Amino acid sequence: QRAELKASRQRMRDLVENMPVILNAYDRDGRILAWNRTAQEVTGFSRDDVVGNSQALQQLFPDSQVQEQLRMECEHGGGHYKHRIHTLKGRKDERQIAWYNIAQEFPISGWANWSIGLDMTEQLAAQRQLEHLATHDELTGLANRALLHDRLHHALAASQRNGTTGALLMLDLDHYKMVNDSHGH
C-alpha cells in the first residue's frame, strides 16, 4: 500500500508539474507556494526565483492594482473568476495571460489562493492586427470607410446623449482620378 501511495503521489506531482497551463499557488501573505514548468517556460523565472520570495508579486505583475487584488484574494481564501487577462512580466518580455482563479471552487489545503493561466499573447496580438486591418488601409495605414462609419456612429450617439451638435466636413479633390489611375489606389 505504501508503494501504491508513493506512486500515486508521484503521478499527482507529475500531473501538476507537466500541465500545459501556468499553475501558481499562494499562501495568505501572497508568497508563491507552487510554480509549475509552464510558468517557468512562459516567464523565464525558475521555481527557486519565485517560491517563497516576498517580492515575487511585484516582480511578476507590473500592475499595482493586480498585485493588491492578488493580496486581497490570498487573505480571503481566493477569488472566483474566469478569463481575466492580466499582464505577467517575464525575464525578457511581458505576456498577456488569461487567468482562471478557482481557489474558492476547488480549495486545496495549505493554499490560500491558486489559479491557472493560459498565455494569450499571440492570440491577442493577432486579434488586434485583424481589427486594425479591418479598419485601416493596408498600404497607407490610414483609416478606412468602416472606421469612419464606426466613429461617426459613436459621435452621433454621444451627440444625442449629451444634447450637443456637431459637423461633418466632406472634401472632394478635383482630378484625383488621375492620381489613382497613374499611381494606383
C-alpha angles and dihedrals in degrees: 000000000000091000090048091049091048091050091048091052091049091051090052091049090049091048093052093042095050101039110133089231134071111264123190133166132191139201122229091274093055096255115143115250101173131033119167133205094266090054088053093048094048097046104027089229116124125221089257090055095057113018109101092358108138090205096051095102091056090044096050104034114048093187110087091205090058090049091052092045090053092049090051091048090052092051092048100044100265139303135267116227139117131214098007108160116221130169113247115198116218132185093271108022147349121271130200108231127190104217127206111194108200103161095114094043094047109021117195121201111252094017114099092187134005138170144170126227141197122212105239098169098113094041092051092047090051090048092051090048092051091049090050092049090050093054104032137057109258095219102042102022089228121141114271134214093274091058091045090054092047094049092043090052091051092047092051092048091049090047091053093046094048097037092237132133132226142182136234117209118201122192129197120200115212116234093003088139088073090060091050092047095049101037104021130243 
